[in-house]
Amino acid sequence: MIEITFLGTVSGIPSKQRSHAAIALEYFGEQKYSLLFDCGEGTQLQLMKSGISFMDIDKIFISHWHADHFSGLIPLIQTMNLEKRVKELKIFAPEAEKFVSDIIDLGYFGLRFPVTAINVQFEGEEISLIDETEEYQLFSIPVLHTVPSVAYCFKEKDRWSIDVSKLKKLGLKRGFWLKILKKTGKAEYKGKKVRIEEVANLKPGLKVVYSGDTKPCKNMVKISEGADLLIHDGTFLEEEEGRAHADVKQAAKIAKKAKVKQLILTHISRRYTSAKELEEEARKVFPNAKVAYDFMRVKLKS
């Protein structure tokens, strides 16, 4: 299961209702993973209010280095330090080594834990695999903004689901051997060799895409194809000349082209005090669209 918490949903200047960009993604599989996408001002306080432990976060993915997307890193890292964190924190971003180094050097505090900066490719049209565990893969792709910027894709790995009817048909019973079968693809049951495809069905993993800030572009369609959830920049009701952002209809068109299941618009300009009109416009193009609000939670199950 994946649980996504929108910690901050505003564009540029915060309002009383919306904080700066930050999204927590918690993955509940064989083990739990807590990931953070962008870290605007006030993110650590938003995490506290949401009930998510910032000490559990091991990886942070910054879409680009505009202050409303990263300025929360400085106090968050310092608080982790004061709380005596010892485990590594990884920060992925375009030009990560340059900016993370500057952040670590800012102020008189000595870190008790390692912070590793991982550069993410921000030019071209290729989807890059930037992180992988036994249970998921994380990808990035360059997008169109005023500074180097990327979109991210969390992809749960496809999983084998044991089919009880297939077990019965072959005269097999549940047991520890199935754990070995899932892990290696083959196992023995009372001397009989069994392959995973004989007794299980392959279940596609969940896919979540986060655009960061971007104008509409082919790369967003490319990385979003078939996603269970697309979280997209929907800053304005209508396109604004000279602004490197998507309006709600443009984001909805990307969702439609990519054939995603659900679209959630975020990074909303503070000029909009109500989400109603934004949602209505987006739904004219893509019916399953919503506008995010701070502390909105979304659960995805495969």
Secondary structure by P-SEA (a helix, b strand, c coil): cbbbbbccccccccccccccbbbbbbbbccbbbbbbcccccaaaaaaaaaccccccccbbbbcccccccccaaaaaaaaaaaacccbbbbbbccaaaaaaaaaaacccccccbbbbbbbccccccccccccccccbbbbbbbbbcccccbbbbbbccbbbbbcaaaaaaacccccaaaaaaaaccccccccccccccccbbbbbbbbbbbbccccccaaaaaaacccccccccccccccccccccccaaaaaaaaaaacccbbbbcccccccccaaaaaaaaaaccccbbbbcccbbbbbcc
